[in-house]
Amino acid sequence: MSHTLGIRQAQKQKTRQSLLEAALGLLEEQSLSSLGLREVTRAVGVAPTAFYRHFRSTADLGVALVEEALGSLHPMIRTTVTDAGTSEERIARAVQLIARHVDAYPAHVRFIARERHGGVQPVREAIRDQLVRFAEEVRDELAKDPESEGWSDDDLLMLAHLYVDQMLITASLFLEALEAPEEERERVTQVATRQMRLISIGRHHWLR
């Protein structure tokens, strides 16, 4: 009996993942607010009623996509601001990590960029909540840095939000240059590096 239940659970998880992947593919060309569940189930080859075994609505599916797109990034985000190395090395590492992530998961990045200010409120809120978590984790890492001595918690959180917002901007820049010639990608790298550097310079002079 337990073996049968295990097979059923595995099949259920497989169908759920197929629905997420199909939705992500369809969202390359449209927003979540215009996506119909029949489009998604048709792409997977299951009956529309099967959708409700996994998600309450397309908004619920969108929230699951947010978790899939952002939930695993917390260690990477913290790595971008760790105090290992010089400021320039940290900036270079951050830009490189973001570029690699965009190359590996362009559909996820595009989904977040589009839906962050999109028309589906639960998805907007899920993205906002993830970004708040990122900022809080970045703040905690920044607080360990001797350079943060004398900073208030509110100021560290403000700085953390600047870094997180800049990471999103950098990801969008690399997304736009995904199919561009290498010279354009290099230009994006330079622009992103300078923007990160500007935040870093502001940090150095904040309490002076």
N, C-alpha and C positions, 0 to 999 in steps of 0.2 A: 504493500500500500504506500509506504513512504517513498519507494522508488518511483511509483506512478505520480505521486504528488510532486516529486522533484522534477520530473519530466514536464509536467504541466506548468510548474512555476518557471522553468527555464524557457518554455515556449511563450508564456505570457510576457516574460521580460524581453524576449526577442522581438515579439510583436510591438511592445511599447517602444523599444529602441528604433524599430523600423518606422513607426509613426513619427518619432522625433526627427529622424534623418530625412524622411519624406517632406515634413513640414519645413525643415531648414532649407532643403533644396528649392521648394516652392517660394520661400521667402527671399530668395535671391532676386526675384523680379516683382515682389509686391510687399505691402505692409501686412502685419498680423491682423489689423482690423478688417482687411478685405479678404482674408483667408477663410475658406469654408471647410468644414470638417469632411464634407464629401470629396473635396479635392484631395485631401490627405489620405482618406481611406481608399480612394480610387488608385492613388499612386502606390499604395502598399498592397492592394488586392484583397482587402477585407471588407466586410459589410459595414455600413455606417454605424450600426448598433454596436459593433465591436469597439468603436472609438471610446464609448462611455465605460468600458471595462477598465480603461486606463486613465482617462482624463474627464473632468466634469464639463469642460468647455475648451474652445480654442485658447481662451485666456489662460486656463489652467495649464494647457500644453505650453504656452508661451513662458509661463513662470518656470516650468521644468527646463525649458531651453536656456533660460537665464542661469539657472543653477548649473547646467551642463557647461555653459560658456564661461562662467565666472567662478563657479565654486571651487574649481581645482587650481585657481591662479593665486591663491593667497600666499603660498610659499614663494612664488616667483616675485610677487609684488614686494614682499619683505626683503628679498634678496637685492632688489634694486637700490635700497637705501641703507643696507648694512654698512657699518663703518670700516669694513675691510678695504684697504687700498686708499689712494688719494681721491680727492674730489673728482678729478678728471677721469680716473679709472672707474669710479662708481657711475659717472655719467655715461661713459662709453659702454660699460656693462649693461646699464639700463636700456640704452637705445638698441644694443645688439639683441638683448632678450626680447624686447618688444617686436623688433623686426622679424626674428625667428618665429615668434608666436603667430604673427600675422601671416607669414608664409605657410605655416602649418595648419592654421584654422581660419582662413579668410571668411568663410560663411558665418562662423560664430561672431567674428569681429564686426562684420557688416550688419548682422542682426542686432547686436547691442547698439551700434552707432545709430541705426534707424529707429529702434524702439525706445531708446532712452527718453526721447521726447515725443513718442508716438501716441496713438489714440487709445491704447488699451491700459487703463489705469492700474490693474493688478501687476502688469508687466513693468510699467514705469516704476511702481513702488518696489518691486523685487530688485530691479536694477539699482535704484537709489539705495536700498538697504545693503546690497552687496558693496556699493561704493563707499558707504559709510563705514562698513566693516574694514574695507581696505584702508581707509584714512585712519581709523583707530589703530590698526596694526602698524601702519607706517609711523604714526605718532609714537607708539611704544618703542619701535626700533630707534627712532630719532632721539628719544629720551635717554637711551643708553650711551649716546655719543657725547664725549666730554664737551664738544662744541655747543651742546644744548644747555650747558650750565647757565642758570639765571633765567631761562625761558619759562613762562607760565604754561600750564597745560593747554589753555585756550589758544595761545600763540603757536604751540607745537601742533595742535590739531589744525589750525589754519594753514600752517606750512604743509602739513601732510595732505590736506585737500588740494593744495596747489600742485604738489607732486602727482597725486592721483589724476587730477584733471589733465595735467600735462602728458601723462602716460596715455590717456585716452586720445588726446589730440595727436600724439605721435603715432599711435596705432592707426588712426584715420588717415594720416599722411602716407604711411606705408601701404595702406589698403588702396589708396588712389594710385599709387605707383607700382602696384603689384605686377602689372604686365608692361611696365615702362622699361626703357633701356637702362642699362647699368648706371649711366651718367645721372639719370633722374633719381634713381634710388640713392646714389651717393649725395646728391643735392639734398634730398630729404633727410639723410643721416646728418649732414652738416647743419641744416636748419634745426632739427630736433636737438642736436647737441648744444647749439647756441642758446636755444630756449631753456633747456635744463640748466645750462651754465648761468643764465640770468637769474633764475630762482636761487641757485647756489650762492651767487654773489650777494643777492638781497639778504639771504640768511646770515652771511658773514657780518653784515653791517647793521642788522636789525636792532641790536641793543647798544650800538655805539652812539 
